[in-house]
């Protein structure tokens, strides 16, 4: 089972999304922590304010303390029930004034050691020694040094704070967190895509590099510093490959040129042999060697430089030239060759010499495979195609992708070729922007078709000469 491949862009987006989510959760946790601390601070401040407020309204009348709270403040204490408590006591802990019966009962249990002004906030206990949900603060009464004010608040105020804070958070901040996370993630994805776009451009550029475009290199101008060493290594490897490719091509061309002279000398000396049978056999061998040398030179020319497509070629005229040139060879091999031209000139923009060589290779291949006494038909299509039909054994479907490879020879080969002819045809058509294909011929044999690239001119577009 093939292992799933991760996209670098998806991996960066997910990780960045997790970082953003973790950051938001961390910030939320910090806010909650400091919110609770703020609530505690508010508790302390609230008790201090409450004590100072109650103490400020204490008056002495006939040496007795009197507390006259403003109506609004008195009503607030009444509405709060047992949530807010206060009492005025003396230094011995006697309750002089209390906000309620609950306040009197609760404050009467205060330990004597706590009855001093400025006592830190402490938890209250009832007379039975059980803790109550109240925290208290003791402060001095300004008008009498022997009087103290005790105030207390229950847990109910924390609920109020929390409910208010949660409500405010949800209404004004909480709903924005998912939106901020989504927007940040989208911006991050866009940033990642735009940052990785130069890599996509490099990939598209690399796809253009091939045998015909060996001089292309990957650009380094818009490349990130982290990727630059990889691009430099690839370009260096391409330089070495181009150098080795050129060396191989030059070797092939030089070897073919060097072989032409000894082959010409051998051909000239065949006339000196008295044995006609041996001379004929040697002549056939030398002819095959000459053909191989010519094909090697043709391969080196194809690899040397791209073909210049600049000729307006009439396919009828080109096919007629090839058929006329190979007619003596067909007669010598006891075969016939025929031409089926189009009804009117079919003109294509191509390289005439290269296309003519490709057609000639196909016809020679057909003559080698068609039985003696049969016919090879060359036809011109109105769609800008050239087809060659023979009556040989045909090409099995499973081999149709291999016959165009260099030096491929099937089992049915008669030994007259080196396996370069069809490879040259395929490379020529590829260099011309076209293609070659093979299909079965009705009644047996094969049909090879050259598909010429570019637009074809309509009938009658070629002027008579």
C-alpha positions as CSV (number, residue, x, y, z in Angstrom):
1,X,0.0,0.0,0.0
2,X,1.5,3.3,-1.1
3,X,2.3,5.7,1.7
4,X,0.4,8.9,1.8
5,X,2.4,11.9,0.8
6,X,2.1,15.1,2.6
7,X,2.0,18.5,0.9
8,X,4.5,20.9,2.2
9,X,1.9,23.7,1.9
10,X,-0.7,21.6,3.9
11,X,1.8,20.7,6.5
12,X,2.9,24.3,7.1
13,X,-0.7,25.5,7.1
14,X,-1.8,22.8,9.7
15,X,1.2,23.5,11.9
16,X,0.7,27.3,11.7
17,X,-3.0,26.8,12.5
18,X,-2.1,24.7,15.6
19,X,0.3,27.4,16.7
20,X,-2.3,30.1,16.3
21,X,-4.9,28.0,18.2
22,X,-2.4,27.3,20.9
23,X,-1.5,30.9,21.2
24,X,-5.2,32.0,21.5
25,X,-5.8,29.3,24.1
26,X,-2.7,30.4,26.0
27,X,-3.7,34.1,25.9
28,X,-7.2,33.1,27.0
29,X,-5.7,31.2,30.0
30,X,-3.6,34.1,30.9
31,X,-6.6,36.5,30.7
32,X,-8.6,34.2,32.9
33,X,-5.8,33.9,35.5
34,X,-5.3,37.6,35.7
35,X,-9.1,38.1,35.8
36,X,-9.4,35.9,38.9
37,X,-6.5,37.9,40.4
38,X,-8.3,41.1,39.5
39,X,-11.4,39.8,41.2
40,X,-9.5,39.1,44.4
41,X,-8.0,42.6,44.2
42,X,-11.5,43.9,43.7
43,X,-12.6,42.0,46.7
44,X,-10.0,43.6,48.9
45,X,-10.7,47.1,47.5
46,X,-14.4,46.6,47.8
47,X,-14.1,45.6,51.5
48,X,-11.9,48.6,52.2
49,X,-14.3,51.0,50.5
50,X,-17.2,49.5,52.3
51,X,-15.5,49.8,55.7
52,X,-14.5,53.4,55.0
53,X,-18.0,54.3,53.7
54,X,-19.8,52.9,56.8
55,X,-17.3,54.4,59.2
56,X,-17.8,57.8,57.7
57,X,-21.4,57.9,58.6
58,X,-20.9,57.1,62.3
59,X,-21.6,59.9,64.7
60,X,-21.5,60.2,68.5
61,X,-24.6,61.5,70.2
62,X,-24.4,61.6,74.0
63,X,-21.3,59.4,73.9
64,X,-23.3,56.7,72.0
65,X,-22.5,55.8,68.4
66,X,-25.2,56.5,65.8
67,X,-25.2,55.3,62.2
68,X,-27.2,57.3,59.7
69,X,-26.7,55.8,56.2
70,X,-28.1,57.6,53.2
71,X,-31.4,56.1,52.1
72,X,-29.9,54.7,48.9
73,X,-27.1,53.0,50.7
74,X,-29.3,51.6,53.4
75,X,-31.7,50.2,50.8
76,X,-28.7,48.6,49.0
77,X,-27.7,46.7,52.2
78,X,-31.3,45.6,52.7
79,X,-31.6,44.3,49.2
80,X,-28.3,42.5,49.4
81,X,-29.7,40.3,52.2
82,X,-26.8,38.3,53.8
83,X,-24.4,39.1,50.9
84,X,-23.2,42.3,52.6
85,X,-22.8,42.7,56.4
86,X,-21.6,45.4,58.7
87,X,-21.4,46.2,62.4
88,X,-20.1,48.8,64.8
89,X,-18.3,47.2,67.8
90,X,-16.2,48.3,70.7
91,X,-12.7,47.1,71.6
92,X,-14.2,44.3,73.8
93,X,-16.2,42.9,70.8
94,X,-19.6,44.1,71.9
95,X,-22.0,44.6,69.0
96,X,-23.3,48.2,69.2
97,X,-24.9,48.5,65.7
98,X,-25.5,45.7,63.1
99,X,-26.9,45.6,59.6
100,X,-29.0,42.5,60.4
101,X,-29.5,39.7,62.8
102,X,-27.2,37.6,60.7
103,X,-24.5,40.3,61.1
104,X,-24.9,40.4,64.8
105,X,-24.7,36.7,65.2
106,X,-21.7,36.4,62.9
107,X,-19.7,39.2,64.3
108,X,-20.3,38.2,67.9
109,X,-18.1,35.2,67.3
110,X,-15.0,37.3,66.4
111,X,-11.9,36.3,68.4
112,X,-10.7,39.0,70.7
113,X,-7.2,38.9,69.1
114,X,-8.7,40.2,65.8
115,X,-10.3,43.3,67.4
116,X,-7.9,45.8,66.1
117,X,-8.0,48.3,63.2
118,X,-6.3,47.4,60.0
119,X,-6.8,43.7,60.5
120,X,-6.1,41.9,57.2
121,X,-9.0,40.3,55.4
122,X,-10.0,37.1,57.1
123,X,-12.7,34.4,56.8
124,X,-15.6,34.5,59.3
125,X,-16.8,31.6,61.4
126,X,-20.2,31.2,63.0
127,X,-20.6,30.6,66.8
128,X,-20.5,26.8,66.2
129,X,-17.0,27.1,64.7
130,X,-18.1,26.4,61.1
131,X,-16.8,28.5,58.3
132,X,-19.2,30.9,56.6
133,X,-19.1,32.1,53.0
134,X,-18.0,35.6,54.1
135,X,-14.7,37.4,54.3
136,X,-14.4,40.4,56.7
137,X,-12.3,43.5,57.3
138,X,-12.0,45.6,60.5
139,X,-11.3,49.3,60.3
140,X,-11.2,52.2,62.8
141,X,-14.1,54.7,63.3
142,X,-12.7,58.2,62.8
143,X,-15.0,59.9,65.4
144,X,-14.1,57.5,68.3
145,X,-10.9,55.7,68.9
146,X,-12.5,52.9,70.9
147,X,-15.0,52.0,68.1
148,X,-14.4,49.6,65.2
149,X,-16.4,48.9,62.1
150,X,-16.5,45.4,60.7
151,X,-17.7,44.7,57.2
152,X,-18.1,41.4,55.3
153,X,-19.0,40.2,51.9
154,X,-20.2,36.8,50.8
155,X,-19.3,34.7,47.8
156,X,-22.3,36.1,45.9
157,X,-20.3,39.0,44.7
158,X,-17.8,36.7,42.9
159,X,-20.7,35.3,40.9
160,X,-21.8,38.8,40.0
161,X,-18.2,39.6,38.8
162,X,-17.8,36.4,36.9
163,X,-21.2,36.6,35.2
164,X,-20.5,40.2,34.2
165,X,-17.1,39.4,32.9
166,X,-18.3,36.3,31.0
167,X,-21.1,38.3,29.5
168,X,-18.9,41.1,28.5
169,X,-16.3,38.7,27.1
170,X,-18.8,36.8,25.0
171,X,-20.5,39.9,23.7
172,X,-17.4,41.9,22.9
173,X,-14.4,39.6,22.7
174,X,-15.3,35.9,22.7
175,X,-17.1,35.8,19.3
176,X,-14.1,37.5,17.6
177,X,-11.6,34.7,18.6
178,X,-12.9,32.2,16.0
179,X,-13.0,34.9,13.4
180,X,-9.5,36.1,14.2
181,X,-8.3,32.5,14.0
182,X,-10.0,31.9,10.6
183,X,-8.7,35.1,9.2
184,X,-5.2,34.5,10.5
185,X,-5.3,30.9,9.0
186,X,-6.4,32.2,5.6
187,X,-3.8,34.9,5.6
188,X,-1.2,32.2,6.6
189,X,-2.3,29.9,3.8
190,X,-2.1,32.8,1.3
191,X,1.3,33.7,2.6
192,X,2.5,30.1,2.3
193,X,1.1,29.7,-1.2
194,X,2.7,33.0,-2.4
195,X,6.0,32.0,-0.7
196,X,6.0,28.6,-2.3
197,X,5.0,29.9,-5.8
198,X,8.7,30.3,-6.8
199,X,9.1,26.6,-6.3
200,X,6.2,25.9,-8.5
201,X,7.7,28.2,-11.2
202,X,11.0,26.3,-10.8
203,X,9.1,23.0,-11.4
204,X,7.4,24.3,-14.5
205,X,10.8,25.5,-15.8
206,X,12.4,22.1,-15.1
207,X,9.7,20.4,-17.1
208,X,10.9,22.3,-20.2
209,X,14.4,20.9,-20.0
210,X,14.9,18.0,-22.4
211,X,17.3,16.8,-25.1
212,X,16.2,19.6,-27.4
213,X,16.6,22.3,-24.7
214,X,19.7,21.2,-22.9
215,X,20.9,24.7,-22.5
216,X,18.0,25.7,-20.2
217,X,18.8,26.2,-16.5
218,X,16.8,26.9,-13.4
219,X,16.8,30.6,-12.6
220,X,18.3,31.8,-9.3
221,X,17.2,35.4,-9.2
222,X,13.9,35.0,-7.3
223,X,15.0,32.0,-5.2
224,X,15.1,31.9,-1.4
225,X,18.4,31.6,0.2
226,X,17.5,28.1,1.6
227,X,16.7,26.8,-1.8
228,X,19.6,28.4,-3.7
229,X,22.1,25.6,-2.9
230,X,19.7,23.0,-4.3
231,X,19.1,25.0,-7.5
232,X,22.9,25.5,-7.9
233,X,23.4,21.8,-7.5
234,X,20.8,21.0,-10.1
235,X,22.2,23.5,-12.6
236,X,25.7,22.0,-12.0
237,X,24.3,18.5,-12.7
238,X,22.6,19.7,-15.8
239,X,25.9,21.3,-17.0
240,X,27.7,18.0,-16.5
241,X,24.9,16.1,-18.3
242,X,25.1,18.5,-21.2
243,X,28.8,18.2,-21.4
244,X,28.6,14.4,-21.4
245,X,25.8,14.5,-24.0
246,X,27.8,16.7,-26.3
247,X,30.8,14.4,-25.9
248,X,28.7,11.4,-26.9
249,X,27.2,13.2,-29.9
250,X,30.7,14.3,-31.1
251,X,32.0,10.8,-30.7
252,X,29.1,9.4,-32.7
253,X,29.6,11.9,-35.5
254,X,33.4,11.6,-35.6
255,X,33.2,7.8,-35.6
256,X,30.6,7.8,-38.4
257,X,32.8,10.2,-40.5
258,X,35.9,8.1,-39.9
259,X,34.1,5.0,-41.0
260,X,32.9,6.5,-44.3
261,X,36.4,6.5,-45.9
262,X,37.3,2.8,-45.2
263,X,33.8,1.8,-46.4
264,X,34.3,3.7,-49.6
265,X,37.6,2.0,-50.1
266,X,36.1,-1.4,-49.5
267,X,33.3,-0.7,-52.0
268,X,35.9,0.3,-54.7
269,X,38.0,-2.9,-54.1
270,X,35.0,-5.2,-54.5
271,X,35.4,-4.8,-58.3
272,X,38.8,-6.5,-58.0
273,X,37.3,-9.8,-56.6
274,X,36.9,-12.6,-59.1
275,X,34.3,-14.4,-57.1
276,X,31.0,-12.7,-57.9
277,X,29.1,-14.5,-55.1
278,X,31.6,-13.3,-52.5
279,X,31.6,-9.8,-54.0
280,X,27.8,-9.7,-53.9
281,X,27.7,-10.8,-50.3
282,X,30.4,-8.3,-49.3
283,X,28.6,-5.6,-51.2
284,X,25.4,-6.3,-49.2
285,X,27.3,-6.1,-45.9
286,X,29.1,-2.9,-46.9
287,X,25.7,-1.4,-48.0
288,X,24.3,-2.2,-44.5
289,X,27.3,-0.6,-42.9
290,X,27.0,2.5,-45.1
291,X,23.3,2.7,-44.1
292,X,24.2,2.4,-40.4
293,X,26.9,5.2,-40.8
294,X,24.4,7.4,-42.5
295,X,21.8,6.8,-39.8
296,X,24.4,7.6,-37.1
297,X,25.2,10.9,-38.8
298,X,21.5,11.7,-39.0
299,X,21.1,11.0,-35.3
300,X,24.1,13.3,-34.5
301,X,22.6,16.1,-36.7
302,X,19.2,15.7,-34.9
303,X,20.9,16.0,-31.5
304,X,23.2,18.9,-32.5
305,X,20.6,21.7,-32.9
306,X,16.8,22.1,-33.1
307,X,15.4,21.9,-36.6
308,X,14.4,25.2,-38.2
309,X,10.8,25.0,-39.3
310,X,10.7,27.6,-42.1
311,X,9.7,25.8,-45.3
312,X,6.2,25.8,-46.9
313,X,6.2,22.2,-48.1
314,X,3.7,20.6,-50.5
315,X,3.2,17.1,-49.2
316,X,2.2,15.7,-52.6
317,X,5.5,16.9,-54.1
318,X,7.5,15.6,-51.1
319,X,5.9,12.2,-51.3
320,X,6.5,12.0,-55.1
321,X,10.2,12.9,-54.6
322,X,10.6,10.1,-52.0
323,X,8.7,7.5,-54.1
324,X,10.7,8.3,-57.2
325,X,14.0,8.1,-55.3
326,X,13.2,4.7,-53.8
327,X,11.5,3.2,-56.8
328,X,14.8,1.6,-58.1
329,X,15.4,0.1,-54.6
330,X,11.9,-1.4,-54.7
331,X,12.4,-2.9,-58.1
332,X,15.8,-4.3,-57.1
333,X,14.0,-6.0,-54.1
334,X,11.2,-7.4,-56.4
335,X,8.6,-5.2,-54.8
336,X,6.4,-2.3,-56.0
337,X,5.9,1.2,-54.6
338,X,2.9,3.4,-55.3
339,X,1.8,6.9,-54.5
340,X,-1.8,8.1,-53.6
341,X,-1.6,11.9,-53.6
342,X,-4.3,14.2,-52.3
343,X,-6.7,15.7,-54.8
344,X,-5.0,19.1,-54.4
345,X,-1.8,20.4,-52.9
346,X,-1.5,20.1,-49.1
347,X,1.0,22.7,-47.8
348,X,2.5,22.6,-44.3
349,X,5.1,24.7,-42.6
350,X,8.0,22.4,-41.7
351,X,11.6,21.6,-42.3
352,X,11.5,19.9,-45.8
353,X,14.8,17.9,-45.6
354,X,14.0,16.5,-42.1
355,X,10.4,15.5,-43.1
356,X,11.6,14.0,-46.3
357,X,14.2,11.9,-44.4
358,X,11.6,10.6,-42.0
359,X,9.3,9.5,-44.9
360,X,12.2,7.9,-46.7
361,X,13.1,5.9,-43.5
362,X,9.5,4.7,-43.2
363,X,9.3,3.6,-46.9
364,X,12.7,1.8,-46.6
365,X,11.4,0.1,-43.4
366,X,8.2,-1.0,-45.3
367,X,10.2,-2.4,-48.2
368,X,12.3,-4.4,-45.8
369,X,9.3,-6.0,-44.2
370,X,6.8,-6.4,-47.0
371,X,7.0,-9.7,-48.9
372,X,8.5,-9.9,-52.3
373,X,5.9,-9.2,-55.0
374,X,3.8,-7.0,-52.7
375,X,3.2,-3.3,-52.8
376,X,4.1,-0.4,-50.5
377,X,1.6,2.4,-50.7
378,X,2.5,6.0,-49.8
379,X,-0.6,8.2,-49.3
380,X,-1.0,12.0,-48.6
381,X,-3.9,13.0,-46.3
382,X,-5.8,16.3,-46.5
383,X,-5.2,16.8,-42.8
384,X,-1.4,17.2,-43.3
385,X,-0.4,13.5,-42.7
386,X,1.7,11.1,-44.7
387,X,1.0,7.3,-44.4
388,X,3.0,4.3,-45.5
389,X,1.3,0.9,-45.8
390,X,3.0,-2.5,-46.2
391,X,1.8,-6.1,-46.3
392,X,4.3,-7.4,-43.8
393,X,3.6,-9.2,-40.5
394,X,2.4,-6.0,-38.8
395,X,3.2,-4.7,-35.3
396,X,1.6,-6.3,-32.2
397,X,-0.1,-3.7,-30.0
398,X,2.2,-4.5,-27.0
399,X,5.3,-3.6,-29.1
400,X,4.1,-0.4,-30.7
401,X,5.7,1.7,-27.9
402,X,9.1,-0.1,-28.3
403,X,9.7,-0.1,-32.0
404,X,10.5,3.6,-31.9
405,X,13.4,3.1,-29.4
406,X,17.0,3.2,-30.6
407,X,18.6,-0.1,-31.5
408,X,15.4,-2.0,-30.7
409,X,15.1,-5.1,-33.0
410,X,12.2,-7.5,-32.9
411,X,12.5,-11.2,-33.3
412,X,11.0,-11.0,-36.8
413,X,13.9,-8.7,-38.0
414,X,15.6,-10.0,-41.1
415,X,19.0,-8.7,-40.0
416,X,19.0,-5.8,-42.6
417,X,18.8,-3.0,-40.0
418,X,20.4,-1.8,-36.8
419,X,17.2,-0.6,-35.1
420,X,17.8,3.1,-35.8
421,X,15.4,3.9,-38.6
422,X,12.1,4.1,-36.7
423,X,13.9,5.8,-33.8
424,X,15.2,8.5,-36.2
425,X,11.6,8.9,-37.6
426,X,10.2,9.4,-34.1
427,X,12.9,11.9,-33.0
428,X,12.6,13.8,-36.3
429,X,8.8,14.2,-35.9
430,X,9.2,15.2,-32.3
431,X,11.7,17.8,-33.3
432,X,9.2,19.1,-35.9
433,X,6.4,19.3,-33.4
434,X,4.6,16.3,-34.9
435,X,4.3,12.6,-34.1
436,X,4.3,9.2,-35.7
437,X,1.9,6.3,-35.0
438,X,1.3,2.8,-36.3
439,X,-1.9,0.8,-36.8
440,X,-2.9,-2.5,-38.4
441,X,-3.7,-2.4,-42.0
442,X,-6.9,-4.0,-43.3
443,X,-6.1,-7.5,-44.7
444,X,-2.7,-7.6,-42.9
445,X,0.4,-5.5,-42.6
446,X,1.0,-2.1,-40.9
447,X,0.2,1.5,-41.6
448,X,2.7,4.1,-40.3
449,X,1.4,7.6,-40.2
450,X,3.4,10.9,-39.9
451,X,1.3,13.6,-38.3
452,X,2.7,16.9,-39.3
453,X,2.4,19.8,-36.8
454,X,1.1,23.3,-37.7
455,X,-1.7,24.5,-39.8
456,X,-2.2,23.0,-43.2
457,X,-3.2,25.2,-46.1
458,X,-6.4,24.5,-48.0
459,X,-6.7,22.8,-51.4
460,X,-5.3,24.8,-54.2
461,X,-3.2,27.1,-52.0
462,X,0.1,26.2,-53.6
463,X,0.8,28.2,-56.7
464,X,1.7,26.4,-59.9
465,X,5.3,26.7,-60.8
